[in-house]
Structures are given as structure tokens and as C-alpha cells.
Amino acid sequence: KAGVTQTPRYLIKTRGQQVTLSCSPISGHRSVSWYQQTPGQGLQFLFEYFSETQRNKGNFPGRFSGRQFSNSRSEMNVSTLELGDSALYLCASSEEGGNEKLFFGSGTQLSVL
Amino acid sequence: GQNIDQPTEMTATEGAIVQINCTYQTSGFNGLFWYQQHAGEAPTFLSYNVLDGLEEKGRFSSFLSRSKGYSYLLLKELQMKDSASYLCAPRGGGSYIPTFGRGTSLIVHP
């Protein structure tokens, strides 16, 4: 099976712009989670989607949003970008999102100038 | 929320044994994961503990003490390729979403 695929791998934006990141989970996985990783804060949970519904949400402002499609692919959007949004954004999938381990993609490195 | 404490960095010699400790504070504890992340790569699953005791998997073992809010990852016969960040991720608060620590950067010297 192919692993979790994230696109693009790198992205450079300026403050105030918006960005959309894409994640294709492992075939058959219905749960997709998004994380933000920075050197100072580590891996922080953004949200989780299951069967096209947001099931869990972390403590991030409303500028961060996401969605999941019927084929389980997911996108996350960040509007009105700030310098502090510069980070590695990781997507992870699992079959049901319960007690299972997560399979991570290689991430999208976002730089906001 | 959950407080997770693990050392920022550790160094060890090839062939040696290293123990990476993790302490956490959480209500409604529901298991603890360890993940490995090489620089520039995705985190990958190493182990999962939900009951007290030691889980052994090849060169890697993970221990859990729920009463002490403590876990460790034990790496034996260290190899250069073990140089990576090791992330402790307990679950609690009634959620199955793990909360990740900031990770321990392990540097293995020849």
C-alpha cells in the first residue's frame, strides 16, 4: 500500500495570504488528523476528521480549518497567514482513529514571510 | 491539558544502551505511544503501552508505570541510524487523540 501523501512538500507565502494543504491517507483509512510541528512547541494537534466529519479539534484559532472528502482525502486551510504559522504541517491517518497507531506523511513545510 | 516532560537531548555511543524517560500528568489516562522521527522525515510508530510493565520489540523496549505517570524507551545495541528524535505521546482526558511531548533528540556517536 502507498503511504500517506502530502502535497506540496514546501510552500512559501506572505503574511495575509491563505494556503491550502492536501493529504491523501493510506487506502482504507478513514481517520485523518492534522498536526503542526515547530521547534519550540513540538507536535500540536489541529483537528481530526472521520467520514467527512470533524470529530476532534485542538486549540487553534478559527483561521485554521479543514475538510475531508468522501474518498477520505483531506485538506486543511489557513487564512490570513501570520509569521508564527511557519511550521511543518503533518497529516496522519489510521483506519478508525481509536486505539490504533498513526501513520504520518512527510509533511508540508510552510514558510510565511 | 497534559504536561509531558522528556529530556531535550541525549548522546550515546554506538553499541551502547540508552534509556529515554518521559513523565506525564493527565487524567483519564488511556495509553502511551512512542514515535521515532528522523530529521526531515515523518514520525513512525515504535510502541504502545496501556498496562503497566515492559513491552519488548527487538532492540527497542518501552516501559509504563501508570501510578507514577512515567514511561521510558530503552534502546539496546545502538546503531548510528538510531540518531533521531523520540516522541512520547500519552492519551488522556477521555480522548483517544495522543498529545505529543517536544521530543528527545538522540545523537549516537561512533
Boltz contact constraints between the chains, C-beta under 6 A:
constraints:
  - contact:
      token1: [A, 42]
      token2: [B, 100]
      max_distance: 6.0
  - contact:
      token1: [A, 42]
      token2: [B, 102]
      max_distance: 6.0
  - contact:
      token1: [A, 43]
      token2: [B, 100]
      max_distance: 6.0
  - contact:
      token1: [A, 45]
      token2: [B, 97]
      max_distance: 6.0
  - contact:
      token1: [A, 56]
      token2: [B, 97]
      max_distance: 6.0
  - contact:
      token1: [A, 98]
      token2: [B, 96]
      max_distance: 6.0
  - contact:
      token1: [A, 101]
      token2: [B, 45]
      max_distance: 6.0
  - contact:
      token1: [A, 104]
      token2: [B, 42]
      max_distance: 6.0
  - contact:
      token1: [A, 104]
      token2: [B, 43]
      max_distance: 6.0
  - contact:
      token1: [A, 105]
      token2: [B, 42]
      max_distance: 6.0
  - contact:
      token1: [A, 106]
      token2: [B, 42]
      max_distance: 6.0
